[in-house]
Amino acid sequence: MKSLIFQLIIITIIPKMTLFNFNTDSDLNNWRIVDDVVMGGRSGGNFKLNSDGHGQFYGDVSLKNNGGFSSVRYNFETIIASEYKSFQLRIKGDGKSYQFRVKSSSRQRYSYLYTFTTSGNWETITIPFTKMYPSFRGYELNQPNYDGVQMEEIAFLISNKKEESFRLLIDAITLQ
């Protein structure tokens, strides 16, 4: 008699979690600009909804007075993200490099970051939590990469060590 071995594999599909989905009615109250002016620099970033309902992060980066960065940050109530493995960004950039950042706690001084280069077209960028390394004021810290357990802040930052204008359109930010 032959014995049959059956394996039951259960796959649990966790639906994506939307952190922010931009549209013409989006509330931008929890988004804020932080530029190098906090340290004496002269960069000027802006954030608004464009006529198509996309978040638009734009402005000019200046190197004057030791400047060189602009960021837009989104704060929210604590999200337990341990069931997820990555961020998914639906964006349209200008061909420049940007950083995507996350903080486990809004009080945390450092961020976990991932640098990506935009193509100039609409694209979806997937960022695994494990690829986000800790950094403070431009220096990589000697500690583990982002564990993805919880989050309270995300941000986009441009800092390419040159004076430039920039424009990044954001359609959606999800966890998957």
C-alpha positions as CSV (number, residue, x, y, z in Angstrom):
1,M,0.0,0.0,0.0
2,K,1.3,3.4,-1.0
3,S,1.1,6.1,1.5
4,L,0.1,9.5,0.4
5,I,1.6,12.5,2.1
6,F,-0.4,15.7,1.8
7,Q,1.0,19.0,2.7
8,L,-1.4,21.9,3.3
9,I,0.2,25.2,2.6
10,I,-1.7,28.2,3.9
11,I,-0.7,31.5,2.4
12,T,-2.0,34.5,4.2
13,I,-2.2,37.5,2.0
14,I,-1.9,40.7,3.9
15,P,-3.6,43.6,1.9
16,K,-1.6,46.7,1.3
17,M,-1.9,49.5,3.8
18,T,-2.2,52.9,2.4
19,L,-0.2,55.5,4.3
20,F,-1.3,58.4,2.0
21,N,-3.2,58.4,-1.2
22,F,-3.2,61.9,-2.8
23,N,-6.3,63.3,-4.5
24,T,-7.9,66.8,-4.9
25,D,-9.4,66.6,-1.5
26,S,-6.3,65.5,0.4
27,D,-5.6,67.1,3.8
28,L,-2.0,68.2,3.9
29,N,-2.1,69.5,7.5
30,N,0.3,66.8,8.8
31,W,2.9,67.4,6.0
32,R,5.6,70.0,6.7
33,I,8.7,71.3,5.0
34,V,12.0,71.2,6.8
35,D,14.9,72.9,4.9
36,D,18.5,73.6,5.7
37,V,17.3,77.1,6.9
38,V,17.0,75.4,10.3
39,M,20.9,75.5,10.2
40,G,21.4,78.8,8.4
41,G,21.1,77.5,4.8
42,R,19.1,79.1,2.0
43,S,17.2,76.2,0.3
44,G,13.5,76.6,-0.2
45,G,11.1,73.7,-0.5
46,N,7.3,73.8,-1.0
47,F,4.6,71.2,-0.8
48,K,1.1,71.5,-2.3
49,L,-1.6,69.6,-4.1
50,N,-1.3,70.2,-7.9
51,S,-4.4,70.5,-10.2
52,D,-4.4,66.7,-10.8
53,G,-4.5,66.0,-7.0
54,H,-1.0,64.8,-6.6
55,G,1.3,65.9,-3.8
56,Q,4.0,68.2,-5.3
57,F,7.3,68.6,-3.5
58,Y,9.3,71.3,-5.3
59,G,11.7,74.2,-4.9
60,D,15.4,75.0,-5.0
61,V,18.3,73.6,-3.1
62,S,21.1,76.1,-2.3
63,L,24.6,75.5,-1.0
64,K,24.9,79.0,0.5
65,N,25.7,79.2,4.2
66,N,26.5,75.5,4.3
67,G,23.0,74.5,3.1
68,G,22.1,71.8,0.7
69,F,18.8,70.0,1.5
70,S,15.1,70.3,1.5
71,S,12.6,67.8,2.9
72,V,8.9,67.2,3.3
73,R,7.8,65.2,6.3
74,Y,4.5,63.5,7.2
75,N,3.7,62.7,10.8
76,F,1.0,60.3,11.9
77,E,-0.2,58.2,14.8
78,T,1.9,55.1,15.5
79,I,1.5,52.4,12.9
80,I,2.4,48.8,13.8
81,A,3.9,47.6,10.6
82,S,5.4,44.2,11.6
83,E,3.1,42.4,9.0
84,Y,4.6,44.3,6.1
85,K,8.0,44.1,4.5
86,S,8.3,47.2,2.3
87,F,7.2,50.6,1.2
88,Q,5.7,51.2,-2.2
89,L,5.9,54.7,-3.7
90,R,3.9,55.8,-6.8
91,I,5.8,58.9,-7.9
92,K,7.0,60.9,-10.9
93,G,10.3,62.7,-10.5
94,D,12.5,64.9,-12.5
95,G,15.4,62.5,-13.1
96,K,17.1,63.5,-9.8
97,S,18.0,61.4,-6.7
98,Y,15.9,61.6,-3.6
99,Q,15.9,59.9,-0.2
100,F,12.8,58.2,1.3
101,R,13.0,58.2,5.1
102,V,11.2,56.7,8.0
103,K,11.3,57.1,11.8
104,S,10.0,54.5,14.3
105,S,9.2,57.4,16.6
106,S,8.7,61.1,15.8
107,R,11.0,61.8,18.8
108,Q,13.8,59.7,17.3
109,R,16.7,61.9,16.2
110,Y,17.9,59.7,13.3
111,S,16.1,58.4,10.3
112,Y,16.3,55.2,8.3
113,L,16.8,56.1,4.7
114,Y,16.9,54.7,1.2
115,T,18.1,56.6,-1.9
116,F,16.4,56.3,-5.3
117,T,16.8,58.0,-8.6
118,T,13.7,59.0,-10.5
119,S,13.2,58.4,-14.2
120,G,11.1,61.4,-15.2
121,N,8.1,59.1,-15.8
122,W,5.4,57.8,-13.4
123,E,6.9,54.8,-11.7
124,T,6.4,52.5,-8.7
125,I,9.4,52.1,-6.4
126,T,9.5,49.3,-3.9
127,I,11.7,49.9,-0.8
128,P,12.3,46.8,1.4
129,F,12.5,47.8,5.1
130,T,15.8,45.8,5.4
131,K,17.5,48.1,2.8
132,M,16.8,51.3,4.9
133,Y,19.9,52.2,6.9
134,P,20.1,54.5,9.9
135,S,21.6,58.0,9.4
136,F,21.9,61.2,11.3
137,R,22.9,64.5,9.6
138,G,24.4,62.7,6.6
139,Y,26.3,60.1,8.6
140,E,25.5,56.4,8.5
141,L,25.1,55.0,12.0
142,N,26.6,51.8,13.2
143,Q,23.4,50.0,14.1
144,P,20.9,47.6,12.4
145,N,18.8,48.6,9.4
146,Y,15.1,49.4,9.9
147,D,13.2,46.5,11.5
148,G,9.8,47.6,10.3
149,V,8.1,47.1,13.6
150,Q,6.5,50.5,13.9
151,M,6.6,54.0,12.4
152,E,5.4,57.6,13.1
153,E,7.0,59.7,10.4
154,I,8.0,59.4,6.7
155,A,9.8,61.9,4.6
156,F,11.2,62.7,1.2
157,L,14.5,64.6,1.1
158,I,16.7,66.0,-1.7
159,S,20.4,66.6,-1.0
160,N,22.6,66.0,-4.0
161,K,25.5,68.3,-3.0
162,K,24.7,70.8,-5.7
163,E,22.5,73.8,-6.3
164,E,19.4,72.7,-8.3
165,S,15.7,73.1,-8.7
166,F,13.6,70.0,-8.1
167,R,10.0,68.7,-8.5
168,L,8.7,65.3,-7.2
169,L,5.0,64.3,-7.7
170,I,3.6,61.8,-5.3
171,D,0.5,59.8,-6.0
172,A,0.5,57.2,-3.2
173,I,2.6,55.7,-0.4
174,T,1.7,52.2,0.8
175,L,3.0,49.4,2.9
176,Q,3.1,45.9,1.4
